[in-house]
Each structure stands twice: as C-alpha cells, then as structure tokens.
C-alpha cells in the first residue's frame, strides 16, 4: 500500500472513531442538469462551520477529494450511482457545504482546458458565480515529462507543458501550479538537469504571476538499476536544495514527508517553509498530530492555505474541523 493511500485511510478511520456520519444526502438535481448536488444544510455535520470568515479563508479543498463522486470523463464509461457530479458543480458545492472559496484541481480532470476555450470559459464562469478561486492546479504528467527524467528532450517537454498550464492558470486567475517531480528517478546524476528545467518553469511563471512548486516527498530514496541510491540526506532534503537553486517554490505535503514522529514532521516543515508557495497539503496520520503540526506551522508565521487531501466525506469533515480548531 502506498503511504498516501494509508494516510487517506487513516483519516477515514479517524472519522469513524469520531462518530461522524455521512457528510451529505443527495438533493434533487438542479442547475446545469449535470446531476444531484449535495444538500447544503441538511444531514449531520453539513454546512459551513460557524467560525469567522477569516478562518474559512485559510482552507482549500482539493478536487481530488471528490473523484469518487465525479462522472467519468470517458463518455463510454458507465458512472456508478455515486458519480453524479462534474467539475463544474464543485465551486458551488464547496461554498454550500463548507463555506470554502478555494479549490485545487488536478489537471487530468480539467485537461479539456488545453484544447477547448469554451470549457475554460464555462469553468471560469462557475468559479466566479460561486465566488470561488482556483488556487492551484496539480500537474501529473508522469515519469517522462518530468524535471527528473534523465533525457534532456523529455525535461524540455516537461518545461513546455508546464508553461502551457501556466498560461491556462493565468486565464483562470489561478496563482499556482504544482508539478510532480517523480522523486523516484531524482538522482544525483540528474540533479543539475532538474534544477535547469525547474528554473525555466519558475522564470516563465513569474512573467504570468504564477508560482510553480513541488510537493514534499521523502518516504523513499531514488532507485538506480533497481537499487536505492544513497543521497547522503533524506529525499525531501535533497529536493529543498533543488528548489532553492531553481528559484522555485515548495508545497509541503505532511503526508508525503515520511515522518515517523512529530519532530521529524516539524523539521521538514521548518526547512521547506521559506520557499512555500502559500499552499500546504493536510491529511491525517497515526504517527503524528496534524493539529499540532498546524499550530507549529502557524507559530513560524505561515499565512497561507491548508489544502485538505482526503477521499471520504467523513474524513474531509474531520480534517476541516481540526484545521479550524487549531487556527488562532
């Protein structure tokens, strides 16, 4: 099991322990006729928390959280009974269910943005209508188009593709894109090329007022010919130097640090925070308290977003409540 999957499951388990019921009941279909939208006020645990708007403004919800409930993008696929939503429904849903006005999309779910101006126009209209900002686009291009790919042509393809998405992000009014550095192939041998490619992305992003970041990844070292390569430091520490040399940004994902206790997690947060893009991924773990991590991050002067990354409704509500409880 991948660490991320384990942590997602841990959040769901925390929800069950907390006795949180299903987070929404289906309401009658409305609006675009694309499916039922979750009811905003009914059901246990539904609706925005009764807290100052300034606290709600510190939280973002990832579209990834809703993948089990989104209609398939493949027109030939048969949706499950739970798949009643589209990406166009999410901005309004976020406001009605959580009072959250920041959304983070995976590029694959809005990949039509690359070729369809009408799609971009409609999605931007839905965001504006709900008063929601797209705050980050997570770019998952795979191992070939990556800054860690050993082939210069592939790294250049990654740069060009990221630039395209920076143009798209600017059109949406989105201030951030995040790449997947494909840490498993980020070795000492490809480090210089990775810095060069990442710098090219960051330099172009500044012309568009779009930051480019990478996520904390530190659970496993890179592999060379099937063997782990000794880096002389933790993988996330290796990545920090690349970020700094490239003049790029970081996106701390506390679930991907590989921390086995609270101190290890705090060490990573402290090291990555100076290059933060203003976004941080939050999930639960049995190894440390994310509420304690939030209080620690706040004590360092962090003023950015906490983006919830949990794939069950129960888990989302638990993480949401815990973030709010630990914000001053």
N, C-alpha and C positions, 0 to 999 in steps of 0.2 A: 504493500500500500504506500502511495506517495505521502510525504509529510503533509502536504496541503490537504489531501483528502482526509487524513487522520484528524487534522485540526478542525476541519469543517464538521466532521462527525462529532468531535468533542463539543463544539458549540451546540449542536443539536441535542447532545446528551445533557448539557447544562440546562437547556430549555426544559427538557423533560423533568429534571430534578427540581427546577423552579416551579413546576406545575403550570407552565404556560400552555394554553390551549391553542387550537388552530388560529392563525393570525387573521384570516378573513373568511367570510362567507361570500358566495357568488351573488352578485346583484344582477338585475336584468340588463341585457345588452343595451348599450347607449352610444351616442356619438357617431363615430365613423362606421359603425356596424361591423367592427372587426372582432367582436367578442365581448364577453361579460367582463366588466371591470370590478375589482374588489370593492365591496361596500366601504364607505369612508367612516361611518360612525358605529355600525353595529358589531357585535361579537366581542368576546373578552379580549382585552389588550389592543383593541383597534383605536385608530385615530391618533393625532399628534399628542405628544406629551405636553402637559400643562407646565411649561417652563418658559423662561424668557426667549424671545426670538433670537437673541444673540447666541444662545447655546445651540439651538437648532441649526443656525448658520454654520456651525463648526463641523457638521456631519454631512457626508456624502454617501450615497448608496450606489453600489455597482450594479449595472445592468446584469452582470454575470449572476447575481443572486437570483434573478428571475428566469434564468434559462429553462428550468423545468416547466415553466408556465407560458413560455413563448411558442407561438405557432412555428412549425418548421419553415425554414427559408426555402427548402426544396419543395416545389409545387407538387411533386409526385409522392411526397411523404404523407402518411396519414397521421394527423395530430392525435395525441392522447386526450382523454376527457379533461385533463388539467391544462392542456395547451390552448388557452383561449385568448391570449394577449399578443400584441405586437409591440415593437419598439416605439411605435407612435403613442401607445397607451400609457407608457411608463411615466412621463413627466406629470401628468395629472394624478396618476395613482400615488406617486411619491408625496405629493402635497396633501392629498386627502387622507392617506393612511399614516403618514409620519410627519407631516409638516416640513419635509426636507425639499430644498430647492437646488440641490446639487446632484448631478447624475454623471456617472462614469461609464462609458460604453466600451465594449470590446469591438475592435474594428471589424471582426468577422460578421457581427450581427448588423452592422451598418455598411457592409462592404459595397453596397449599391451606390454609396456616396462617391465612389471612384469614377463612375460612368454615367450617373443619372442626375442631372441638375434638378429635375422635378422631385426626386426623392429628397435631396438636400433641402430644397425649399419647403417641402411638407414637414420634414422633421424639425427644421428651424422654427416653422410656424407653430408646431405643437409645443416646443420648448417655450417660446415667447408667450403663447396663450396661457400656459400654466405658471409663468413667471419662474421658470427653472433654467439654470445654466448648465450646459455641458462643461464639466470641469476637467475631464481628462479622457483621452482615447488611448486604450491599451492595444498596442500593435503586436500581434502574434504572427510573424511571417515565417516561422520555422527555423530550422538549423542552417539552411542555405543562405537566405538573405539575413545575415546576422553580422554584427561587428566582430564576432569571434570566429567567423569562418576563415579557414587558412588561405583561401583563394582571393586575391585582390579584386577580381571581377565580381565575385559574389558579395564582397563587402561594399563595393561601389553600387551594386544593385540594391543593397540594403539602404545605402545613403539616399539614392534616388527615390526609392519607395517611401522612405520616411519624409523626405521633402514634399512629396505629393500629399501625404497625410497632414503635414504642417499647413499646406495651403488649404486643405479641407477644414482643418481645425480652425484656422483663422476665419473662414466663411461662417462657421458655426458660432464664433465668438468663444471658442474653447482655448484656454491658456496653456494647456499641457498635452503632450503625447508621451507615452511611456513605451520603450522598446523592451523586448525580451532579449537579453544579451546571450542567451544559450550558454549558461555558465559551464556546462559540462565539457564544452570544447574551448573554453577560455584558458589557454595555457600560457606559460612564459614565452613560448615561441611566437605566439600570435599577438602578444600584448601591444607591441608598437603599432601594428596594423589596426588593432581595435581602438587605440587612442586616436589615431588619424581619422578613422571613419566616424567615430563618435564626435570628435571635434568638428568635422564637416557638418554633421547634423546640428550641433549646438550653434555653430556660427550662422547657419541658414535660419534656424529658429529665431534667433534674435532679430532678424530682419522682418519677421512676421509676428513678433511678440508672443511666440510660442516656445515654452521650455520643453526640452527633451530630457527624460530621466530614465534610470534603470531601477529595478526592484532589488531589494536585499535578497541575495541568495547565498546561503552559507552552509547548507547541510552536507553537501558532498563535494569533494575535490574534482578537478577536471580529469578526464581519462585519456590516456595516450596508449594506443595499441592494446586496449583492454586493461591497462594498469593505471591506478591513480597516480597523478603527478604530484610530487612534493612541491608546494608553493612556498614553504617557509612561514606561512601565516594562514589564517582562515580564509576561505574563498571570498567572504564578504569584505575582508580587509584588503585583499588583492584588488577587488573591484573599486574600492574607495580611491586608490591611487590613480586608476584609470579615469574615474570621474573628474578628479581634481586636475589632472593634466589636460583633459579634453575641454575643461571649462563648461562641463555639463552639470546635470542635476541628479539628485537621488530621490527615490521613493522608498522609504522604509516600509517593509512588509514584515511585521513582527513574527508572522507565521513561517517565514522562509529563512530566518536567521540561523536556525539550527541550534538555538539557545536551549540548554537543558536546565537552566535556573534563572532566577530573576536578575542576578548580577550580570550574567552573560548577555542577557537581552538589553540591559541598560547600557552596557559597554558599547554595544553596537549602535544603539540609538544615539548616544553621545557622539560617536565617531562620524555617523552619517548626517547628523542634523545640520552642520554648517553648509552643506550643499543641497539641502532639501528644496524640492520644487514647491513645497507648500501643500503636499499631499502625503498621506500615510495610511497604509492598509492595516485594518484591525480585524483580528479574529481571536478565537479562544484557544487555550492550550491547557493541558493538565500539568505542565511544567512550571508555569508562572502565571501571575495575575495580570491580565491586561488592564484592569482598573488601576493597579499600582503603576504599570508602565505609562499609562496616560498621565497620572499625577506627576511622575518623574519627567516626562516629556514637557509638560506644562511648566515645571519648575525651571527648565532650561530656556524658557522664553518662546516656545513654539506657539505660533498663532494660526497655523494652517488648518487644513481639513483632516478629519479622521474618516476614511472611507471604509464602510462595512463590507466585508467579504465573507458571506455565509450563505449557504444554499438552501436553507429551510426558513420558512416564515417564523417559526418559533425561535430559531437561533438568531435571526435578524432582530427580533424584538428584545431578546436578552442582551445582545451586544449594544443595541441602541440605548437601552435603559442604563447600562453600565457606563457607557461613554458620558451620558448626561449627568450621571451621579458623581462623576469624577472631574467634571469641568467646574471651575470656580464660578 
